[in-house]
Amino acid sequence: MMDDATRSDAPLDLVTVYTGPMWRVLLLEGRLLAEGIPVLVPDRMIKTIDPFITGANAFDLRLQVPAENAKAATVIIAEGEATERAAPELDPAAKEVLEVERLGRRLCYAAMFGFTSPLTLWYAAPYLHRAAALELKPRGHVYALASIPLAILLMIGAMVMFPALLIVVWLSVAGIVRIAAPMSVRDPR
């Protein structure tokens, strides 16, 4: 508990130094706290629970600091943005590997569901062509290759099962086949 000499009842004059997406504001909050600058992120919990309750800019948060620390906080934020812009670019070979890995993940995700399995076949040819051109196979290459026959099997299964289901429904509606037999009720007399 603070003693009366160190406690101040005066309201804190806060200045908004940054407004942006939640992930960015929380990173900057950690950076400013590491530098010893007190930080307040108003509505953080409200935006987490229901982002639309606060109105426009539903997914943006404000980063506020005391007025006397506003200049130092702005400098630290600007230094961080300059460092991000100065980050080295990946060479074209590394970019190609990342793109092929993303395409492979897309193959795997599309093969998981029966209704998206045609997308697996759509992306298979570009993936195989680009993966063959790489020196080393991308991460998840085996899974991407396995997703292609899986998608084919799912599509064949759908082509067989859907018409069969339609025929059974048509026959049951026509009264030729009964899908579920009615329960027999015995006369208690």
MARPA-622421 format. One line per field, with one value per residue (C-alpha): residue in three letters; x, y, z. Coordinates in nm, 3 decimals, always signed. Example, Ala and Ser with C-alpha at 12.3 -4.5 7.8 and 13.67 -1.06 7.14 Angstrom:
<rs>
r: [ala / ser]
u: [+1.230 / +1.367]
v: [-0.450 / -0.106]
w: [+0.780 / +0.714]
</rs>
This chain:
<rs>
r: [met / met / asp / asp / ala / thr / arg / ser / asp / ala / pro / leu / asp / leu / val / thr / val / tyr / thr / gly / pro / met / trp / arg / val / leu / leu / leu / glu / gly / arg / leu / leu / ala / glu / gly / ile / pro / val / leu / val / pro / asp / arg / met / ile / lys / thr / ile / asp / pro / phe / ile / thr / gly / ala / asn / ala / phe / asp / leu / arg / leu / gln / val / pro / ala / glu / asn / ala / lys / ala / ala / thr / val / ile / ile / ala / glu / gly / glu / ala / thr / glu / arg / ala / ala / pro / glu / leu / asp / pro / ala / ala / lys / glu / val / leu / glu / val / glu / arg / leu / gly / arg / arg / leu / cys / tyr / ala / ala / met / phe / gly / phe / thr / ser / pro / leu / thr / leu / trp / tyr / ala / ala / pro / tyr / leu / his / arg / ala / ala / ala / leu / glu / leu / lys / pro / arg / gly / his / val / tyr / ala / leu / ala / ser / ile / pro / leu / ala / ile / leu / leu / met / ile / gly / ala / met / val / met / phe / pro / ala / leu / leu / ile / val / val / trp / leu / ser / val / ala / gly / ile / val / arg / ile / ala / ala / pro / met / ser / val / arg / asp / pro / arg]
u: [+0.000 / +0.126 / +0.179 / +0.027 / +0.356 / +0.388 / +0.020 / -0.125 / -0.497 / -0.454 / -0.599 / -0.342 / -0.321 / -0.305 / -0.216 / -0.291 / +0.037 / -0.076 / -0.398 / -0.392 / -0.466 / -0.466 / -0.155 / +0.048 / -0.074 / +0.010 / +0.360 / +0.417 / +0.280 / +0.543 / +0.816 / +0.720 / +0.689 / +1.037 / +1.162 / +0.999 / +0.712 / +0.373 / +0.108 / -0.270 / -0.470 / -0.833 / -1.111 / -0.871 / -1.100 / -1.417 / -1.262 / -1.163 / -1.511 / -1.725 / -1.527 / -1.838 / -1.970 / -1.728 / -1.843 / -1.629 / -1.279 / -1.395 / -1.058 / -0.835 / -0.701 / -0.554 / -0.219 / -0.204 / +0.085 / +0.118 / +0.164 / +0.518 / +0.623 / +0.445 / +0.753 / +0.973 / +0.698 / +0.654 / +1.028 / +1.035 / +0.735 / +0.895 / +1.223 / +1.033 / +0.856 / +1.185 / +1.343 / +1.054 / +1.089 / +1.464 / +1.423 / +1.608 / +1.403 / +1.407 / +1.590 / +1.368 / +1.455 / +1.341 / +1.022 / +0.951 / +0.998 / +0.754 / +0.499 / +0.523 / +0.482 / +0.169 / +0.034 / +0.101 / -0.088 / -0.374 / -0.378 / -0.397 / -0.673 / -0.879 / -0.856 / -0.990 / -1.349 / -1.541 / -1.691 / -1.353 / -1.164 / -1.193 / -0.976 / -0.704 / -0.702 / -0.710 / -0.398 / -0.220 / -0.066 / +0.088 / +0.213 / +0.376 / +0.534 / +0.673 / +0.786 / +0.975 / +1.171 / +1.303 / +1.631 / +1.493 / +1.136 / +0.924 / +0.800 / +0.487 / +0.558 / +0.458 / +0.126 / +0.059 / +0.126 / -0.100 / -0.382 / -0.413 / -0.528 / -0.739 / -0.921 / -0.971 / -1.118 / -1.348 / -1.470 / -1.531 / -1.716 / -1.930 / -2.006 / -2.117 / -2.301 / -2.494 / -2.675 / -2.737 / -2.891 / -3.109 / -3.230 / -3.321 / -3.507 / -3.690 / -3.790 / -3.913 / -4.115 / -4.263 / -4.363 / -4.159 / -3.915 / -3.974 / -3.676 / -3.818 / -4.090 / -4.374 / -4.401 / -4.678 / -4.941 / -5.132 / -5.495 / -5.522 / -5.860]
v: [+0.000 / +0.346 / +0.610 / +0.957 / +1.114 / +0.898 / +0.872 / +1.125 / +1.189 / +1.399 / +1.238 / +1.100 / +1.289 / +1.014 / +1.059 / +0.808 / +0.736 / +0.448 / +0.297 / -0.033 / -0.405 / -0.587 / -0.796 / -0.487 / -0.283 / -0.565 / -0.598 / -0.225 / -0.237 / -0.494 / -0.290 / +0.030 / -0.148 / -0.293 / +0.063 / +0.167 / +0.368 / +0.309 / +0.205 / +0.179 / -0.010 / +0.090 / -0.151 / -0.443 / -0.692 / -0.552 / -0.586 / -0.944 / -1.042 / -0.842 / -0.628 / -0.466 / -0.321 / -0.029 / +0.084 / +0.160 / +0.016 / -0.297 / -0.469 / -0.169 / -0.081 / +0.242 / +0.257 / +0.537 / +0.668 / +0.956 / +1.292 / +1.334 / +1.004 / +1.060 / +1.184 / +0.894 / +0.643 / +0.790 / +0.763 / +0.398 / +0.315 / +0.491 / +0.303 / -0.027 / +0.059 / +0.165 / -0.164 / -0.357 / -0.172 / -0.232 / -0.608 / -0.794 / -0.940 / -1.313 / -1.431 / -1.559 / -1.925 / -1.898 / -1.721 / -2.001 / -2.265 / -2.079 / -2.047 / -2.418 / -2.506 / -2.289 / -2.457 / -2.798 / -2.701 / -2.584 / -2.929 / -3.102 / -2.877 / -2.910 / -3.290 / -3.305 / -3.238 / -3.419 / -3.107 / -2.931 / -3.228 / -3.097 / -2.807 / -3.057 / -3.176 / -2.816 / -2.727 / -3.062 / -2.990 / -2.652 / -2.798 / -3.099 / -2.884 / -2.628 / -2.891 / -3.084 / -2.770 / -2.729 / -2.879 / -2.989 / -3.098 / -2.856 / -2.936 / -3.147 / -3.278 / -3.635 / -3.513 / -3.305 / -3.608 / -3.827 / -3.574 / -3.619 / -3.986 / -3.912 / -3.641 / -3.876 / -4.143 / -3.890 / -3.770 / -4.125 / -4.203 / -3.893 / -3.980 / -4.330 / -4.246 / -3.941 / -4.113 / -4.420 / -4.199 / -4.026 / -4.362 / -4.488 / -4.166 / -4.179 / -4.542 / -4.469 / -4.169 / -4.379 / -4.637 / -4.918 / -4.954 / -4.876 / -4.723 / -4.778 / -5.031 / -4.904 / -5.054 / -5.306 / -5.231 / -5.525 / -5.491 / -5.539 / -5.724]
w: [+0.000 / -0.090 / +0.171 / +0.132 / +0.022 / -0.292 / -0.384 / -0.623 / -0.647 / -0.960 / -1.275 / -1.514 / -1.843 / -2.106 / -2.471 / -2.749 / -2.926 / -3.147 / -3.280 / -3.463 / -3.460 / -3.129 / -3.196 / -3.286 / -2.988 / -2.747 / -2.895 / -2.860 / -2.506 / -2.413 / -2.581 / -2.399 / -2.065 / -2.120 / -2.166 / -1.838 / -1.987 / -1.820 / -2.071 / -2.077 / -2.340 / -2.281 / -2.381 / -2.421 / -2.251 / -2.407 / -2.755 / -2.675 / -2.558 / -2.801 / -3.047 / -3.199 / -2.874 / -2.896 / -3.240 / -3.544 / -3.577 / -3.401 / -3.412 / -3.339 / -2.996 / -2.866 / -2.689 / -2.433 / -2.228 / -1.979 / -2.152 / -2.018 / -2.180 / -2.513 / -2.702 / -2.586 / -2.670 / -3.017 / -3.082 / -2.969 / -3.192 / -3.490 / -3.435 / -3.437 / -3.762 / -3.924 / -3.820 / -3.975 / -4.304 / -4.308 / -4.266 / -4.539 / -4.822 / -4.880 / -5.185 / -5.470 / -5.400 / -5.037 / -5.147 / -5.393 / -5.122 / -4.894 / -5.173 / -5.257 / -4.887 / -4.871 / -5.183 / -5.026 / -4.711 / -4.931 / -5.095 / -4.757 / -4.624 / -4.941 / -4.928 / -4.571 / -4.671 / -4.940 / -5.093 / -5.131 / -5.271 / -5.632 / -5.519 / -5.432 / -5.790 / -5.912 / -5.712 / -5.763 / -6.106 / -6.011 / -5.682 / -5.846 / -6.117 / -5.872 / -5.616 / -5.887 / -5.974 / -5.617 / -5.504 / -5.167 / -5.119 / -4.914 / -4.565 / -4.571 / -4.921 / -4.829 / -4.687 / -4.997 / -5.218 / -5.002 / -5.022 / -5.400 / -5.398 / -5.091 / -5.283 / -5.577 / -5.348 / -5.184 / -5.522 / -5.645 / -5.325 / -5.367 / -5.731 / -5.630 / -5.309 / -5.427 / -5.719 / -5.503 / -5.236 / -5.496 / -5.629 / -5.281 / -5.201 / -5.535 / -5.481 / -5.130 / -5.245 / -5.525 / -5.266 / -5.418 / -5.129 / -4.763 / -4.589 / -4.241 / -4.174 / -3.956 / -3.613 / -3.587 / -3.328 / -3.187 / -3.107 / -2.728 / -2.761]
</rs>
